[in-house]
Amino acid sequence: MQINLIGTGAMYTAYNSACTLIDNKIIVDMPNGTVKQMLKKRLPVENIDIILITHMHGDHTADIPFFLKYIFNYKKRNTPINIIGPIGTKSKIKDLFDSYNFENGAEIERFFNIHFIEILENEFKINEYNIKSYLMLHGEEKPALGYIIDNKLGVTGDSGLCEGIETIFKKSTVIIADSSSKTGDMCHMGINDLIYLSNKYNKKIFCTHLLDTTRRELIENVHQNIIVKDDFYVSEI
């Protein structure tokens, strides 16, 4: 399995917002600017078959309408896209289309070959991938989800330390983890949480959703298993 850290930053940083590409086929979240950034790197945007959405905040979903228009209108794709996310995903994506003055949101399934799958905690197979979803803790944003793909890769999305986070760390070998701040809270994990999880589970952790101050601190103070990389870092796991 190949992972590409398309974005490792938080909303107000010079880095792309948190976004991960898996095998050029699955993308976890699609924040503003994702399509353009991938095209600049000559990545095969049209190969994406599955969008996994962790939650519906704009810094995780804003580019989905641009992605759909690009691959179906410009690339003339015929095969379906699976959009998987928490309950309410379908209506909120339709609202995005309406807010952008694109195609009528109520009719996007007529314009584009897309298949919405709304979930909470679940386990399912789609294409060749086995995916498990877990409830996360992201303040008042409910539901928010984290994922495990093929019992290897865990992705927390935005979340404070919670039971779902612990489960992802138990059951994955590599985790892409919310690493927003110095100290965690009810919305995001902090460096203190990462150190606790690293010590407890001894798993490789790739940091994402980093504030600039957090990035600097983690680079200056190296911790075992906690890895900070720039956008578009690629790794085989």
N, C-alpha and C positions, 0 to 999 in steps of 0.2 A: 504494500500500500504506500502510495506517495502522498505526502501532504505539502501544500504550498500555503504559507502564511500570507495571503493577499493583503491583509491589514492587521496590524498589531496595536494600533492606537485607540485612544478614546475619542469622544466627539470633538473636543477642542484641542487637537494636537496637529502637528505637521504630518503625522503618519496617517495612513489610511485607517478608517474605522475597522473594528474587529470583523474578520471575514476569513474563512478557511476553505481552500479548494482541495478536494480529495480525488486522486486519480483522474483529474480533469473531467470528472463525471458528476460529482456531488459538490455543491457549494453550501456551506453553513453560513446563513445570513447574507444579505446583499445590500450593504449600506450605500449611501450616496457616492457616486463616482466609481463604483466597482467596474462597470463595463468599460469605461474609458481607460482605467488603469490596466485592466487585463489586455485590452487591445494594444496599448503602448508596449506591453511586454510580449506581444504576439502570442498570447495564450489562446487556445481554441475555445472561445466563449461558446460557440455553437455546439460543443460536445457535452455541455452540461445537460444532464437528464433529470436531476433531482435537486430541488432547493429545500434544505432543512432550515426552518425558521425557529429561532429560540424564543423570541417574543416580538411584539409588534411595534416597538419603538422605532422612530424614523431612522436612527443611525444603524438599524439592522435590516430595514426593509425598503428604503427609499428608492433604490435603483431597480426594483423588480419590474415596474412598468417599462422602463427603458430597455431592460434585458429582453422582455417578451416581444417588444416591438422590433428590436434588433434581429432576433433570431427568426421570427415568423414573417416579418415584413421585408427585411433586408436580405436575410440569408435564405428565405423561402423554405424553412424547415417544415417537414410534414409529420415527423414523429412527435409523440406527446412529451410534455414536461410535467413532472410530478412535483407539486408544491405541497410540502408537508409542514404543518405547524400546529400551534395550540388552537383550541376551540375559538372560533371567531376569525380565523385567518382569512377565509374566503370573503366575508363581508368587508373586512378592512382592506384587502387588496383591491376590491371593487371600488371602495371609497378613494383609494389612492388614484386610480384611473380618473375618477370624476374630478378630483381636486387638481389634477394636472391638465384637465381639458383634453384628454386623449379620448379613446373610444369610450362609449357609454359603459360605465362600470358594470351595469346589470347584464350586459351582453358579452362580456369578455370571453366567455367560454364558446361563443359563436365565432368570435374573431380569431381566437388563438386555440391551439390544441393543447389544453392544459387540464390536469386532473388534480383537484384539491383533495387532500386527505387531512382531516382535522382529528387531533389526538390529545390525550392526556398522557398518563403513564401506559405504555403499550410496548409490544414486541411484534415486529412484522418483518417480512422479507419483501424487498422491492428491487426489481432487476436482479443482479447477482449479490446484493448486499443484505445482510441481516442487521437490523437497526432496532435499538431499544431506546425508549424515551423515559425521562424521569422528571418529576416536578422539582423546580428550583425555587429559590427565595429571592425575589427582586422587588422588594418594597410593595407598593400597591399594584404593581403590574402582575395581574393574575389571569390566566396561568402563564408561567414562564417555564421553558423546558431546557433540559440538557440531553445529550445523546451519547450512545455508545455505538460505534460502527464495527461490525465483524469481531466483536469481543477484543478489539485491539485499541482503537482510538476513542478516547472520551473527549467530549467538548462540553464545557459547563455552560456556555452562554454567560449572560450577566447574572450573577448570583452571590449573595452572602453565603457564608458557611452554613450548611444545612444537611439533612439526612440524604437528600439526593446527591449532593456533592460527595459525601462519604461513599455512597454506593458506586458512583462513577469511578472513584479512585480505587475501590476494592476490585472492580471488575475489568478495568482497563490496564493496558501496559504503558501507554503514553497518553498524557492528558494535555489538552489545550485549555488553559484555565484563565478565568477572569482574574486580573492582577492589578486592579485599578489604583489602589492607594497604599499608603503606609500601614494603615490600620483598617481592618474590615468592618463592615456594618451590615445592615439589613438589606442592602441593595447590591453590594459588591464585596468581593474578597480583597484582603490586603496582604502585604508582605508577611505579617504575623500568621495569617491563615495558611499561606503557602509553606512557610517553614514548618508549621504543625503538620500539615499533610505530607510533606516530604519526609519528615522524621518518622511518621506513623506508617506510611505505605511504601516508601523507598521507590517511587515511580518517577519517571522522567516527566517534567512539567515544562511545557512551552507557554510563556506568558503572552497574554493578549489583553486588549482593552486597557493599555497602559497609559496613565498620565505621564507627562514628561518628567515630573519630579520622581515618580516611582521608577521609571525606566533608568534614570541616572543613578538612583540609590541602589538598584539591583545590579547595575553594571559595576559600580564602585565597590559594592560589598557582595562578593560572590557567595552563593549558597549552594550546597550540594543538590543536584537534580533540578535546580531552578534555572531555566534557560531563557535568555533574552536575545531575540534576533530582530533584525530589521524586516520591513515588509518584503514579501516575495521570497523569503527564505524557504528552501525546499529540502525535505528530508524523506528518506525511505524508512518505514517502520515495519 
